[in-house]
Amino acid sequence: MTVNSGWDIYSKVLCAFDGVMYGIKPNGDMHWFRHEGWREGTNDWAGGPAGIKVGTGWQSYATVLHGPGVIYAITPNGDMRW
C-alpha cells in the first residue's frame, strides 16, 4: 500500500514517533512530516504530502539520528551535535 511518494528527493530520512518523520535533501533542507494515517495505512499527512521545511544546513553532517525528542548530528570529524 502506497501512502506517499517522492521520497527519492531526500538523501536522509529519519523516523521518529507517532508517525513523525524528517527528510533531508542533498542541499541540506530538512522537512518535517507527520503521517496522520500511520495506524490505518492511509495517505493522510499533517502539513501536506511535501512536509514543512524546518531547517537548512544539514548537508554538512555525515550522520543524522533521531533520539527521544531530539536530533543528533555527527560531523565528518566525529563530533556529535545536539
Buried (B, 14 or more C-beta within 10 A) or exposed (E): EEBBEEEEEBBBEBEBEEBBBBBBBEEBBBBBBBBBBBEEEEEBBEBEEEBEEEEEEBBEBEEBEBEEEEBEBBEEEEEEEE
